[in-house]
Amino acid sequence: MTVPFYGHVKQYHNIKPEIDANMQEVLESGQYVMGPMLKRFEKEFADYHGMKHAVGVGNGTDALWLSFMALGIGPGDECITHPNTFFATAEAIWIAGATTVFVDSDPRTNCIDPSKIEAAVTAKTKAIVPVHLYGQCADMKAIRKIADQHKLLVIEDNAQGIGARGDGFKIGELSDAVCTSFIIQKNLGTFGDGGAVVTNNDQVDRHVRRLRNHGSEKRSCHSFGFNSRLDDLHAGILSAKLKHIDEWNELRRKHAARYSACLKDAQSITLPYEKPGYHHVFHLYVIETKRPEHRSQLLAFLNKNGIDAKCHYDIAIHQQEGYPWGKGARIAGSIANAERNAGCCISLPMFPELTAEEIDYAISKTLEWDRTVGQA
């Protein structure tokens, strides 16, 4: 038996008439860039978040650094985040000209640890950039409290947590901007790339709209800007999919519960942790081997047996050869938890269209390996 990691084609076939109708509408309109379908999706996406504005951009990385620029973050500023996430979080800070400051992650959620943030704040600190890693919200109440005490901005990297909630808060209500990615593998993904900035700040909305379109607010009038526009075909695909996102997230949660119930007695791995009162949407279902040397063994065993498990993210950002040290980044304190997560993580297949048989097969092979390790 084989168990794929992604279910993109299955998902397309499940709602093919809806997606095809939106794409046909765009094609027949003759308006493919900055057209009515984009405007429609932006309103739908803002409404989904309960926020005033959503601005479609070229990808999630652009969403981040355009937000940084709109909020005045640049050379001489520092932004605090954590290193056990995708490279783009820190890369966007670098592109904006600011310095990334890495603090440790929470040992259970693997999101940024709020208790480590305050010690990293300096006179140069301009913003905190929490990542809702794997589909679980960071502790935004604690982060907002620190930000208010030090007069800092908060920009949420929500590439992985559309539809997630915290205990008494929603994504976006405790920050200055929320940045997301629509690349195909996300919970809400288009057939290619895309991103968005969601905000209640009128000035951020206006500034990002200018920046994404060559600094233009009206035809033939330009200032400093870029070319980073979500096109209408992608907006149409996303509009069709957005209607199903909560249903799909519930299926992910159901699959995660099945994994966790059956793997809870495994001796060699730890399972994902959902904070009480939080609504985890399981963009990824990430287990960790208790010993780093076991990660490659388990991954190879699963792959050999037809289970397309992967690692997210097995090289922490500060351990990447291509990251710009010196003025580009610094580490504040121990980051042992983040390094452990990077060194031990394995993502088991997780997408809404997984079948019970596929999940049970992945579980059976993980337990088979666990028994072998326990006997060694």
C-alpha positions in Angstrom: 0.0 0.0 0.0 1.1 3.6 -0.6 0.1 6.7 1.3 0.7 10.0 -0.4 1.6 13.2 1.4 -0.7 15.5 -0.6 -4.3 15.1 -1.9 -4.4 18.0 -4.3 -5.9 16.2 -7.3 -8.5 14.4 -5.1 -9.5 17.8 -3.7 -9.9 19.3 -7.1 -12.1 16.4 -8.3 -14.3 16.7 -5.2 -15.2 20.3 -6.0 -14.3 20.4 -9.7 -17.6 22.1 -10.8 -17.1 25.0 -8.4 -13.5 25.6 -9.3 -14.1 25.2 -13.0 -17.1 27.6 -12.9 -14.9 30.3 -11.3 -12.1 29.8 -13.7 -14.5 29.9 -16.7 -16.0 33.2 -15.3 -12.5 34.8 -15.2 -11.5 33.5 -18.6 -14.8 34.8 -20.2 -14.4 38.2 -18.4 -11.1 39.0 -20.1 -9.9 40.6 -16.8 -7.2 38.4 -15.4 -5.1 40.8 -13.2 -6.6 43.1 -10.6 -10.1 42.2 -11.9 -13.4 41.6 -10.2 -12.7 38.0 -9.1 -9.7 39.3 -7.1 -11.9 42.0 -5.5 -14.5 39.4 -4.6 -12.0 37.0 -3.1 -10.3 39.7 -1.1 -13.7 40.7 0.5 -14.5 37.0 1.2 -11.1 36.4 2.8 -11.4 39.6 5.0 -14.9 38.6 6.0 -13.7 35.1 6.9 -11.2 36.6 9.3 -13.7 39.1 10.6 -11.3 41.9 9.6 -11.6 45.0 7.4 -9.1 44.4 4.6 -7.4 41.6 2.7 -4.9 42.3 -0.1 -3.9 39.5 -2.5 -0.2 39.4 -3.3 2.1 37.1 -5.3 3.1 34.7 -2.5 3.4 34.4 1.3 7.0 35.7 1.4 5.9 38.9 -0.3 3.0 39.2 2.1 5.5 39.3 4.9 8.1 41.8 3.6 5.5 44.1 2.0 3.8 44.2 5.4 7.1 45.0 7.0 7.7 47.8 4.6 4.1 49.1 5.0 4.7 49.3 8.8 8.0 51.1 8.4 10.3 48.2 9.3 13.7 48.5 7.6 17.5 49.0 8.1 18.5 49.4 11.8 15.4 47.6 13.1 15.2 44.2 14.7 12.3 41.6 14.5 12.0 38.8 16.9 10.9 35.3 15.7 12.0 31.7 16.1 14.2 29.5 13.9 12.4 26.2 13.6 10.1 27.3 10.8 10.3 27.9 7.1 13.2 30.0 5.8 10.8 32.7 4.4 9.9 34.1 7.8 13.4 35.3 8.4 14.2 35.9 4.8 11.4 38.4 4.5 12.8 40.3 7.5 16.2 40.3 5.7 14.7 41.5 2.4 13.1 44.4 4.3 16.6 45.4 5.5 16.0 44.5 9.1 17.8 42.1 11.5 16.3 38.8 12.6 16.5 38.0 16.3 16.0 34.3 17.1 14.5 33.2 20.4 13.6 29.7 21.4 10.3 27.9 20.8 7.9 26.4 23.3 8.9 22.8 24.0 5.4 21.5 23.5 3.7 23.6 20.8 7.0 24.4 18.9 5.6 28.0 18.4 7.6 31.0 19.7 8.0 30.9 23.5 6.6 34.2 24.8 8.7 33.8 28.0 11.9 34.2 25.9 10.8 37.3 24.0 11.3 40.1 26.6 14.9 39.3 27.2 15.6 39.7 23.5 14.1 43.2 23.3 16.5 46.1 22.6 16.3 49.7 21.6 16.3 48.5 18.0 13.4 46.0 18.4 10.5 47.0 16.1 8.3 44.0 15.9 7.5 40.4 17.0 6.8 37.9 14.2 5.1 34.8 15.7 4.5 31.8 13.4 1.4 29.7 13.9 3.5 26.6 13.3 2.0 23.4 11.9 -1.5 24.9 12.3 -1.6 25.9 16.0 -1.8 29.5 17.1 1.1 31.0 19.0 0.2 32.5 22.4 -1.0 35.8 21.0 -2.3 37.1 24.3 1.1 36.9 25.9 2.8 38.2 22.8 0.4 41.2 22.5 1.0 42.0 26.2 4.8 42.2 25.6 4.3 44.2 22.5 2.2 46.7 24.3 4.7 47.1 27.1 7.5 47.8 24.7 5.5 49.6 22.0 6.2 46.9 19.4 4.4 45.9 16.2 3.1 42.4 15.8 3.0 40.7 12.4 1.5 37.2 12.3 3.0 34.6 9.9 -0.1 32.6 9.3 1.0 30.5 6.3 0.0 27.4 8.1 -3.0 28.2 10.3 -5.9 29.5 8.3 -9.0 28.7 10.4 -7.1 28.2 13.7 -8.1 29.9 16.9 -6.6 30.5 20.3 -8.1 30.4 23.7 -10.4 33.5 23.6 -8.8 35.1 20.5 -8.9 34.8 16.8 -6.0 35.2 14.4 -5.6 38.8 13.4 -7.4 40.6 16.3 -4.2 41.0 18.4 -1.8 42.0 15.7 -1.1 44.8 13.1 -1.2 42.5 10.1 -1.6 38.8 9.3 0.4 37.3 6.4 -0.6 34.0 4.7 0.5 31.8 1.8 -1.7 30.1 -0.7 0.9 27.8 -2.3 -0.9 24.5 -3.2 0.1 22.5 -0.1 -1.5 24.9 2.4 -4.8 24.2 4.0 -6.2 26.8 1.6 -4.0 26.5 -1.5 -4.3 27.5 -5.1 -2.9 25.7 -8.1 0.4 27.5 -7.9 1.5 30.3 -5.7 -0.2 33.2 -4.0 -0.5 35.1 -0.7 -2.4 37.8 1.2 -2.1 40.4 3.9 -5.1 40.7 6.2 -5.4 43.8 8.5 -7.7 46.2 10.3 -5.2 49.0 9.7 -6.3 51.3 6.8 -2.8 52.6 6.2 -1.3 49.1 6.0 -4.0 48.1 3.5 -3.4 51.2 1.4 0.4 50.9 1.5 0.5 47.2 0.6 -1.9 47.8 -2.3 0.4 50.4 -3.7 3.5 48.4 -3.1 2.1 45.3 -4.8 1.4 47.3 -8.0 4.4 49.4 -8.8 3.4 52.0 -6.3 0.2 52.8 -8.2 -3.2 53.8 -6.9 -4.5 54.8 -10.3 -3.6 54.1 -13.9 -0.3 55.7 -15.2 0.6 57.1 -11.7 3.4 55.3 -9.9 5.8 55.6 -7.0 8.2 53.2 -5.4 6.8 49.7 -5.6 7.0 46.1 -6.9 5.0 43.6 -9.0 3.4 41.2 -6.6 -0.3 40.7 -7.5 -2.5 37.7 -6.9 -4.1 37.1 -10.3 -7.8 36.5 -10.8 -7.5 32.9 -11.9 -5.9 32.0 -8.6 -8.4 34.2 -6.7 -11.2 32.2 -8.4 -9.7 28.9 -7.3 -9.3 30.2 -3.7 -12.8 31.7 -3.7 -14.2 28.2 -4.5 -12.1 26.5 -1.9 -12.7 29.1 0.9 -16.3 27.9 1.2 -14.9 24.4 2.3 -12.0 25.4 4.5 -13.7 24.8 7.8 -15.0 21.4 6.7 -11.5 20.5 5.5 -9.9 21.6 8.7 -12.4 19.5 10.7 -11.3 16.5 8.7 -7.7 17.3 9.4 -8.6 17.4 13.1 -10.4 14.1 12.9 -7.4 12.5 11.1 -5.0 13.9 13.8 -7.2 12.5 16.6 -7.0 9.0 14.9 -3.3 9.3 14.6 -2.9 10.4 18.3 -5.3 7.8 19.7 -3.4 4.9 18.0 0.1 6.2 18.5 -0.2 7.4 22.2 1.6 4.4 23.6 4.6 4.5 21.2 7.8 4.7 23.2 10.2 6.2 20.8 8.2 9.3 19.6 6.3 12.2 21.0 3.0 13.4 19.4 1.7 16.9 18.6 0.3 18.9 21.5 -2.8 21.0 21.3 -3.1 23.7 24.0 -6.3 23.6 26.0 -8.9 25.9 24.5 -7.0 26.2 21.2 -8.3 25.0 17.8 -5.4 23.4 16.0 -6.0 22.9 12.2 -3.1 20.5 11.6 -1.6 21.9 8.4 1.0 19.3 9.4 0.8 16.3 11.8 4.3 16.4 13.2 5.8 13.7 15.5 9.2 13.8 17.0 11.6 11.0 17.6 12.9 11.1 21.2 16.4 10.5 19.9 17.8 12.6 17.0 19.6 9.6 15.4 16.2 7.8 15.1 14.7 10.4 12.9 16.4 9.4 9.7 15.8 5.7 10.5 12.1 6.1 11.0 11.7 8.4 7.9 13.6 5.8 5.7 11.5 3.0 7.1 8.2 4.8 6.4 9.3 5.8 2.9 10.5 2.3 2.1 7.0 1.0 3.1 5.2 3.4 0.8 4.4 6.1 3.3 5.4 9.5 1.9 6.4 11.1 5.3 8.5 14.2 5.1 10.4 16.6 7.4 9.2 20.2 8.2 11.7 21.8 8.9 14.8 19.6 9.4 17.3 22.4 9.1 16.6 25.3 11.4 17.0 28.8 9.8 20.1 29.7 11.7 21.7 26.4 10.6 21.2 27.2 6.9 24.3 27.9 5.0 22.6 30.7 3.0 21.4 32.8 5.9 23.1 36.2 6.2 24.8 36.4 9.5 26.5 39.6 10.9 23.9 42.3 10.4 21.4 39.8 9.1 20.6 37.9 12.3 21.5 37.2 15.9 20.5 34.6 18.5 19.1 35.7 21.9 19.7 33.0 24.5 19.4 29.3 24.2 17.4 27.9 21.2 17.7 24.3 22.3 14.0 23.5 21.9 13.9 24.9 18.4 17.0 22.9 17.5 15.5 19.7 19.0 12.3 20.2 17.0 14.3 20.6 13.8 16.5 17.6 14.5 13.7 15.2 15.4 10.6 16.1 13.4 8.7 13.9 11.0 5.5 14.9 9.2 3.1 12.0 8.7 0.7 12.3 5.7 -2.1 14.8 6.5 -4.7 16.1 4.1 -8.5 16.1 4.3 -9.0 13.4 1.7 -6.9 10.8 3.5 -8.8 7.5 4.0 -9.1 5.6 7.2 -7.2 2.8 5.6 -4.3 5.0 4.6 -4.1 6.5 8.1 -4.3 3.1 9.7 -1.5 1.8 7.4 0.7 4.7 8.4 0.0 4.1 12.0 0.7 0.4 11.7 4.1 0.9 10.1 5.0 3.6 12.7 4.2 1.2 15.5 6.1 -1.6 13.8 9.2 0.6 13.7 8.6 1.7 17.3 8.5 -2.0 18.5 11.7 -2.7 16.7 13.4 0.2 18.4 12.1 -0.8 21.7 13.6 -4.2 21.4 16.9 -3.0 20.2 
